[in-house]
């Protein structure tokens, strides 16, 4: 459960942009306290103390005792405005919490026993739908986190909010459905063709194309040769006759 830590603050006499700039020049961060049916208060907190608290994590889900010049108020941070370039805090909004107040807060989620999930062992991927769950909780009983057990979950399974047991007095702000917190999806691997394999494939395709083109050409040559032989056949001398032998001369008349 969340434990209240103390933050020291001082009243800020000047409000508005001018007072905020003056506070930042002095190494402090302007802030405002509101809620619990009381008037808002303008305060300042130490810059370094605030940076350390934010760096611990879960700053917006932690209850603090804000000590303003000796007067303590139970508060929870609602918003931190940061410098868009330096990413440093420039302003903080604190909401007062009554003694028996209930607040709306985002609680982070955590997944355990990933090694016992058959789906993750087979190459599945944990697809987190919600990294935080918004709940209504008593101010003094805010859960630190919600743990979801992945033991025995295979690919295609979904983890719903009903899989975790809420502490007493805590319930999700979404109550009309058992919403999904995460799923175990299959890992799709698309094999990429290596450059060498692509070159070999292209060479094989070119060789196959050349072979297909050569086959008709060879057939045409054979047909041409056969046609030449058939054309030459009518001019051949019949077998057994000598075409080169000259004709017999006629007998000379008047010879005795």
Buried (B, 14 or more C-beta within 10 A) or exposed (E): EBEBEEBBBBEBEEEEEEBBEBBBEEEBBBBBBBBBEEEEBBBBBBBEBBEEBBEEEBBBBBBBEBBBEEEEBBBBBBEBEEEEEEEEBBBBBBBBBEEEBBBEBBBBBEBEBBEEBBBBEEEBBBEEEBEBBEBBBBBBBBBBBBBBBBEEBEBEBBBBBEBBEBBEEBEBEEEEEEBEBBBBBEEEEEEEEEEEEEEEEEEEEEEEEEEEEEEEEEEEEEEEEEEEEEEEEEEEEEEEEEEEEEEEEEEEEEEE
